[in-house]
Amino acid sequence: MTKNNFLKNYGSSLILLSGLVVGCLLGVIFGPKIQIVKPLGDIFLNLLFIAVVPLIFFTIANSIANIESKETKMGKLFLVTIFVFILTVVIAAILTTIGVFLFPIPQPAIPLQKVNTEEVSNLGDQITSMLTVDNFYKLLSKGNMLALMIFSALMGFAIRKSGEKGQAFKAFIQSGNEVMTQFLGLIMKIAPFGLGAYMATQISTLGPQMFGIYGHALAIYHGVGIIYMLVFFSLYAFIWGGRKMIRIYWKNNIIPTITAVGTCSSIASIPINLEAAEKMGISPFIRNIVITLGGVLHKEGSSISSIIKIATVFAVLHKPYTGMDTITSAILITIIVSMVEGGVPNGGYLGEILFISVYKLPAETLTVAMAIGTLVDPFATILNVTGDTASGMLISRIMDGKRKYTDKELAN
């Protein structure tokens, strides 16, 4: 990978990391005096929050409104693909939850901010409040993002059903999507300064112990990620084609892994992943649909990071990450984040805003989640990319049955 390509693929992440590192250093050096820069972080987060609502609406409505007719007739393959995508994301989330319980993320001596730790409702009420609102104007609040996503999706389907009469509104949605994408791009240019300011104030408040918390979270992420990749991807291969398929899978997984590291993009890795899927024996009908959709909708690496982010934010707030209601809602959020973020510009950051809004957490915790997301991004991309071919094998098992080998393959 050339220097220019490296900077192109990782430049934004490196700039953001530089801002976080500078913020850490300033927090250590100046201590409480650095609180003077907190308004800079507040300005960035406020801009980000006001962009979220219209961006989510325009992006989701536009995506659904512009689905090609043939894509709506995938039938059994489409349903099986979505089922497997959700199943694998849930498995990754459950494995990460187990990892968090076995190796709890340490809490700082004092919480980042006081929060209410009392349970205010049961799971049913929480799901109802997460998915719906009782007045339209409440959709305009960042605290009701899941309800907004559902509304936006329904709006997209309504545009499709409106046919020619809905073309003017469809054009408005397309235009709004482009405008909000550019608007978010402008806001993200000040992200290193805003997040750096928040990081400085956090370090000045909680001290260097935050480094240990981040290190612990990263260790769990990479530990769980490696176990999931080696054990479960091999299991998926075995389910389709036995022990021989495990060897075939890993043999053809090297180049997609290198490509994922080099591009740091699931979508950019789709062409290489299609070639790998062909060499693995996945049929053209299945691989062309699964790998293409997977580049956007299937993010097992993001599933693992979502649980880690939630658990870490809970830790710095001294909020217990326990109870079936909390864990179930975390997994539901993870499913949505993993499947939505690929179709939304800077979707990882919007996913972090989503769980913060659902749990009614302080805005300051967004910095913690974004820092973790940036640090795990390279390995997350590897999991996202290689997980698509692994899911393709499971889908092949359901659609076509057991893997059939040629005489040449049996001889090797």
C-alpha positions as CSV (number, residue, x, y, z in Angstrom):
1,M,0.0,0.0,0.0
2,T,1.5,3.3,-1.1
3,K,1.8,6.3,1.2
4,N,-0.8,8.2,-0.7
5,N,-3.3,5.3,-0.5
6,F,-2.6,4.9,3.2
7,L,-3.3,8.6,3.9
8,K,-6.4,8.4,1.7
9,N,-7.8,5.4,3.6
10,Y,-6.7,6.3,7.2
11,G,-6.2,10.1,7.0
12,S,-9.4,11.0,8.7
13,S,-8.9,8.4,11.4
14,L,-5.4,9.6,12.0
15,I,-6.4,13.2,12.3
16,L,-9.2,12.3,14.7
17,L,-6.8,10.2,16.8
18,S,-4.3,13.1,16.8
19,G,-7.0,15.3,18.3
20,L,-7.8,12.8,21.0
21,V,-4.1,12.3,21.8
22,V,-3.5,16.1,22.0
23,G,-6.6,16.3,24.2
24,C,-5.2,13.6,26.5
25,L,-1.9,15.4,26.9
26,L,-3.5,18.8,27.6
27,G,-5.7,17.2,30.2
28,V,-2.7,15.6,32.0
29,I,-0.6,18.8,31.7
30,F,-3.1,21.4,32.7
31,G,-5.5,19.5,34.9
32,P,-8.7,21.3,35.9
33,K,-7.6,24.5,34.2
34,I,-8.3,22.8,30.8
35,Q,-12.0,22.9,31.5
36,I,-11.9,26.3,29.7
37,V,-11.9,24.4,26.4
38,K,-15.1,22.4,27.2
39,P,-17.4,24.9,25.2
40,L,-15.5,23.9,22.0
41,G,-16.6,20.3,22.6
42,D,-20.1,21.4,23.4
43,I,-20.4,23.3,20.1
44,F,-19.2,20.3,18.1
45,L,-21.7,17.9,19.8
46,N,-24.6,20.4,19.4
47,L,-23.9,20.7,15.7
48,L,-23.7,16.9,15.4
49,F,-27.0,16.4,17.2
50,I,-28.9,18.9,15.1
51,A,-27.6,17.2,12.0
52,V,-28.7,13.7,13.1
53,V,-32.5,14.0,12.8
54,P,-32.7,15.3,9.2
55,L,-29.8,13.1,8.1
56,I,-31.4,9.9,9.3
57,F,-34.7,10.9,7.8
58,F,-33.4,11.8,4.3
59,T,-30.9,8.9,4.2
60,I,-33.2,6.0,5.1
61,A,-36.2,7.4,3.2
62,N,-34.0,7.9,0.1
63,S,-32.4,4.5,0.3
64,I,-35.8,2.7,0.4
65,A,-37.4,4.9,-2.2
66,N,-34.6,4.1,-4.7
67,I,-34.5,0.4,-4.3
68,E,-34.6,-1.2,-7.7
69,S,-37.8,-3.2,-8.4
70,K,-35.8,-6.4,-9.0
71,E,-34.3,-6.1,-5.5
72,T,-37.8,-6.5,-4.0
73,K,-38.2,-9.9,-5.7
74,M,-35.4,-11.7,-4.1
75,G,-37.9,-13.9,-2.3
76,K,-36.4,-16.7,-0.2
77,L,-32.8,-15.7,-0.7
78,F,-33.4,-12.1,0.6
79,L,-35.2,-13.4,3.6
80,V,-32.6,-16.0,4.4
81,T,-29.8,-13.4,3.9
82,I,-31.4,-11.0,6.4
83,F,-32.0,-13.8,8.9
84,V,-28.4,-15.0,8.7
85,F,-27.1,-11.4,8.9
86,I,-29.1,-10.8,12.1
87,L,-28.2,-14.2,13.6
88,T,-24.5,-13.7,13.2
89,V,-24.6,-10.2,14.5
90,V,-26.6,-11.4,17.6
91,I,-24.1,-14.3,18.1
92,A,-21.2,-11.7,18.0
93,A,-23.0,-9.5,20.5
94,I,-23.8,-12.3,22.9
95,L,-20.2,-13.5,22.8
96,T,-19.0,-9.9,23.6
97,T,-21.5,-9.6,26.4
98,I,-20.0,-12.8,27.9
99,G,-16.5,-11.3,27.5
100,V,-17.6,-8.1,29.3
101,F,-19.1,-10.2,32.2
102,L,-15.9,-12.3,32.5
103,F,-13.6,-9.3,32.3
104,P,-15.6,-6.3,33.6
105,I,-14.5,-2.9,32.4
106,P,-13.1,-1.0,35.4
107,Q,-15.0,2.0,36.8
108,P,-13.1,5.3,37.5
109,A,-12.8,6.5,41.1
110,I,-15.5,9.1,40.4
111,P,-18.2,8.9,37.7
112,L,-17.9,11.1,34.6
113,Q,-21.4,12.4,35.5
114,K,-24.2,11.5,37.9
115,V,-27.0,9.5,36.2
116,N,-30.1,7.9,37.5
117,T,-29.5,4.1,37.8
118,E,-33.0,3.2,38.8
119,E,-35.1,1.1,36.5
120,V,-38.0,3.3,35.4
121,S,-39.9,0.8,33.3
122,N,-40.1,-2.8,32.2
123,L,-38.7,-4.2,28.9
124,G,-42.0,-3.9,27.1
125,D,-42.5,-0.3,28.0
126,Q,-38.9,0.4,27.0
127,I,-39.3,-1.2,23.6
128,T,-42.6,0.8,23.1
129,S,-40.9,4.1,24.0
130,M,-37.9,3.2,21.8
131,L,-39.9,2.4,18.7
132,T,-42.8,4.8,18.8
133,V,-43.8,8.3,19.9
134,D,-47.3,9.7,20.6
135,N,-46.8,13.1,18.8
136,F,-45.1,13.9,15.5
137,Y,-43.0,16.7,16.9
138,K,-41.2,14.2,19.1
139,L,-39.7,12.6,16.0
140,L,-37.6,15.8,15.8
141,S,-35.8,14.9,19.0
142,K,-32.5,13.1,19.0
143,G,-33.9,11.1,22.0
144,N,-36.3,9.2,19.7
145,M,-34.0,8.1,16.9
146,L,-35.4,4.5,16.6
147,A,-38.9,5.9,16.1
148,L,-37.5,8.3,13.5
149,M,-35.8,5.4,11.7
150,I,-39.1,3.5,11.5
151,F,-41.0,6.6,10.3
152,S,-38.3,7.3,7.7
153,A,-38.5,3.7,6.4
154,L,-42.3,3.8,6.1
155,M,-42.0,7.1,4.3
156,G,-39.6,5.5,1.8
157,F,-42.1,2.7,1.2
158,A,-44.9,5.2,0.8
159,I,-42.9,7.1,-1.8
160,R,-42.4,3.9,-3.8
161,K,-46.1,3.1,-3.7
162,S,-47.0,6.7,-4.9
163,G,-45.5,6.0,-8.3
164,E,-45.4,9.0,-10.7
165,K,-47.4,11.2,-8.3
166,G,-44.7,10.9,-5.7
167,Q,-41.8,11.8,-8.0
168,A,-41.6,15.4,-6.9
169,F,-41.4,14.4,-3.2
170,K,-38.9,11.7,-4.2
171,A,-36.7,14.3,-5.8
172,F,-36.9,16.5,-2.7
173,I,-35.8,13.5,-0.6
174,Q,-32.8,12.8,-2.9
175,S,-31.8,16.5,-2.8
176,G,-32.2,16.6,1.0
177,N,-30.0,13.5,1.4
178,E,-27.2,15.1,-0.6
179,V,-27.4,18.4,1.2
180,M,-27.4,16.7,4.7
181,T,-24.5,14.5,3.7
182,Q,-22.4,17.6,2.7
183,F,-23.6,19.3,5.9
184,L,-22.4,16.4,8.1
185,G,-19.1,16.5,6.2
186,L,-18.6,20.1,7.2
187,I,-19.3,19.4,10.8
188,M,-16.9,16.4,10.9
189,K,-14.0,18.7,9.8
190,I,-14.0,20.2,13.4
191,A,-14.3,16.7,15.0
192,P,-10.6,16.5,16.0
193,F,-10.9,19.9,17.9
194,G,-14.3,19.1,19.5
195,L,-13.5,15.6,20.6
196,G,-10.0,16.7,21.6
197,A,-11.5,19.3,23.9
198,Y,-13.9,16.8,25.5
199,M,-11.1,14.3,25.9
200,A,-9.0,16.9,27.7
201,T,-11.8,17.7,30.1
202,Q,-12.4,14.0,30.8
203,I,-8.8,13.4,31.6
204,S,-8.7,16.4,33.8
205,T,-11.8,15.1,35.7
206,L,-11.1,11.4,35.8
207,G,-7.3,11.4,35.6
208,P,-4.9,9.0,33.8
209,Q,-7.1,6.1,34.9
210,M,-9.1,6.7,31.7
211,F,-6.1,5.2,29.8
212,G,-6.5,2.0,31.7
213,I,-10.2,1.9,30.9
214,Y,-9.7,2.4,27.2
215,G,-6.9,-0.2,27.2
216,H,-9.1,-2.7,29.0
217,A,-12.0,-2.1,26.5
218,L,-9.6,-2.5,23.5
219,A,-8.2,-5.7,25.0
220,I,-11.7,-7.2,25.3
221,Y,-12.6,-6.1,21.8
222,H,-9.6,-7.7,20.1
223,G,-9.8,-10.8,22.3
224,V,-13.4,-11.4,21.6
225,G,-12.9,-10.5,17.9
226,I,-10.1,-13.0,17.4
227,I,-12.1,-15.8,19.1
228,Y,-15.2,-15.0,17.1
229,M,-13.3,-14.9,13.9
230,L,-11.2,-18.1,14.3
231,V,-13.9,-20.2,16.1
232,F,-17.2,-19.1,14.6
233,F,-16.1,-18.4,11.0
234,S,-14.5,-21.9,11.0
235,L,-17.8,-23.3,12.5
236,Y,-19.8,-21.7,9.7
237,A,-17.5,-23.2,7.1
238,F,-17.8,-26.6,8.8
239,I,-21.6,-26.4,8.8
240,W,-21.5,-25.9,5.0
241,G,-18.8,-28.3,3.9
242,G,-17.1,-30.1,6.7
243,R,-13.5,-30.0,7.7
244,K,-12.3,-29.5,4.1
245,M,-14.3,-26.3,3.8
246,I,-12.5,-24.8,6.8
247,R,-9.2,-25.1,5.0
248,I,-10.7,-23.7,1.7
249,Y,-12.3,-20.8,3.6
250,W,-9.1,-19.6,5.4
251,K,-6.9,-20.2,2.3
252,N,-9.1,-17.8,0.3
253,N,-9.6,-15.4,3.2
254,I,-6.1,-13.9,3.1
255,I,-6.4,-11.4,0.3
256,P,-9.8,-10.0,1.6
257,T,-8.2,-9.6,5.0
258,I,-5.3,-7.7,3.5
259,T,-7.7,-5.6,1.4
260,A,-9.8,-4.7,4.5
261,V,-6.7,-3.5,6.3
262,G,-5.5,-1.5,3.3
263,T,-8.8,0.1,2.4
264,C,-10.4,0.3,5.9
265,S,-13.7,0.0,4.0
266,S,-16.2,-2.9,3.7
267,I,-17.7,-1.5,0.5
268,A,-14.2,-1.0,-1.1
269,S,-13.5,-4.7,-0.3
270,I,-16.6,-6.0,-2.1
271,P,-14.9,-6.8,-5.5
272,I,-12.1,-8.8,-3.8
273,N,-14.6,-10.5,-1.5
274,L,-16.7,-11.6,-4.5
275,E,-13.6,-13.3,-6.0
276,A,-12.9,-15.0,-2.7
277,A,-16.5,-16.2,-2.5
278,E,-16.2,-17.7,-6.0
279,K,-13.1,-19.6,-5.0
280,M,-14.8,-20.9,-1.9
281,G,-17.5,-22.4,-4.2
282,I,-20.4,-20.0,-3.3
283,S,-22.8,-19.9,-6.2
284,P,-23.0,-16.8,-8.4
285,F,-26.7,-16.2,-7.5
286,I,-25.9,-16.3,-3.8
287,R,-22.5,-14.5,-3.7
288,N,-23.6,-11.6,-5.9
289,I,-26.5,-10.8,-3.5
290,V,-25.0,-11.7,-0.2
291,I,-21.5,-10.1,-0.6
292,T,-23.0,-6.9,-2.1
293,L,-25.6,-6.5,0.6
294,G,-23.2,-7.6,3.3
295,G,-20.8,-4.7,2.4
296,V,-23.6,-2.4,3.6
297,L,-25.8,-4.2,6.0
298,H,-23.7,-6.8,7.7
299,K,-21.2,-5.6,10.4
300,E,-20.1,-8.2,12.9
301,G,-17.1,-6.1,13.9
302,S,-19.5,-3.2,14.5
303,S,-21.7,-5.5,16.6
304,I,-18.8,-6.3,18.9
305,S,-17.7,-2.7,19.2
306,S,-21.3,-1.6,19.9
307,I,-21.5,-3.8,23.0
308,I,-18.0,-2.7,24.1
309,K,-18.9,1.0,23.7
310,I,-22.1,0.6,25.7
311,A,-20.4,-1.3,28.5
312,T,-17.5,1.3,28.7
313,V,-19.9,4.2,28.8
314,F,-21.9,2.5,31.5
315,A,-18.6,2.0,33.4
316,V,-17.4,5.6,33.3
317,L,-20.9,6.6,34.6
318,H,-20.9,4.0,37.4
319,K,-24.1,2.7,35.7
320,P,-24.5,-1.1,36.0
321,Y,-24.4,-3.0,32.8
322,T,-26.5,-5.8,34.2
323,G,-30.1,-7.1,34.0
324,M,-32.0,-8.8,31.2
325,D,-33.7,-5.6,30.2
326,T,-30.4,-3.7,29.7
327,I,-28.7,-6.5,27.9
328,T,-31.7,-7.2,25.6
329,S,-32.0,-3.6,24.7
330,A,-28.2,-3.4,24.1
331,I,-28.5,-6.3,21.6
332,L,-31.5,-4.8,19.9
333,I,-29.6,-1.5,19.5
334,T,-26.6,-3.4,18.2
335,I,-28.6,-5.1,15.5
336,I,-29.9,-1.8,14.3
337,V,-26.5,-0.1,14.5
338,S,-24.8,-2.9,12.7
339,M,-27.3,-2.9,9.8
340,V,-27.9,0.8,9.5
341,E,-24.4,2.4,9.9
342,G,-23.2,1.1,6.5
343,G,-25.8,3.0,4.6
344,V,-25.4,6.3,6.5
345,P,-22.5,8.7,6.0
346,N,-20.3,8.5,9.2
347,G,-22.7,5.8,10.3
348,G,-20.5,4.6,13.1
349,Y,-20.8,8.0,14.9
350,L,-24.6,8.0,14.4
351,G,-24.7,4.6,15.9
352,E,-23.1,5.9,19.0
353,I,-25.5,8.8,19.2
354,L,-28.3,6.2,18.8
355,F,-27.5,4.2,22.0
356,I,-26.7,7.4,23.9
357,S,-30.2,8.7,23.0
358,V,-31.9,5.4,23.8
359,Y,-30.4,5.1,27.2
360,K,-30.8,8.9,27.9
361,L,-27.1,9.2,28.7
362,P,-25.1,12.5,29.0
363,A,-23.8,13.9,25.7
364,E,-20.3,14.0,27.1
365,T,-20.2,10.2,26.9
366,L,-20.2,10.4,23.1
367,T,-16.5,11.1,23.2
368,V,-15.8,7.8,25.0
369,A,-17.7,5.8,22.4
370,M,-16.2,7.7,19.4
371,A,-12.7,7.2,20.7
372,I,-13.2,3.4,21.0
373,G,-14.8,3.3,17.6
374,T,-11.8,5.0,16.0
375,L,-9.3,2.8,17.8
376,V,-10.9,-0.5,16.8
377,D,-11.8,0.5,13.2
378,P,-9.1,-1.5,11.4
379,F,-9.9,-4.8,13.1
380,A,-13.6,-4.1,12.9
381,T,-13.3,-3.8,9.1
382,I,-11.5,-7.1,8.9
383,L,-14.4,-8.8,10.8
384,N,-17.0,-7.0,8.7
385,V,-15.4,-8.1,5.4
386,T,-14.5,-11.7,6.2
387,G,-17.8,-12.1,8.0
388,D,-19.6,-11.6,4.7
389,T,-18.1,-14.8,3.1
390,A,-18.7,-16.7,6.3
391,S,-22.3,-15.7,6.2
392,G,-22.4,-16.6,2.5
393,M,-21.5,-20.2,3.5
394,L,-24.3,-20.4,6.0
395,I,-26.8,-19.1,3.5
396,S,-25.5,-21.6,0.9
397,R,-26.1,-24.4,3.4
398,I,-29.7,-23.2,3.8
399,M,-30.4,-22.5,0.1
400,D,-28.4,-25.3,-1.6
401,G,-27.7,-27.8,1.1
402,K,-24.3,-29.4,1.9
403,R,-21.2,-28.3,-0.1
404,K,-20.5,-30.6,-3.0
405,Y,-16.9,-31.0,-4.0
406,T,-15.4,-31.6,-7.4
407,D,-13.0,-34.5,-8.0
408,K,-10.1,-32.1,-8.2
409,E,-11.1,-30.6,-4.8
410,L,-11.4,-34.0,-3.2
411,A,-8.0,-35.0,-4.5
412,N,-6.3,-31.9,-2.9
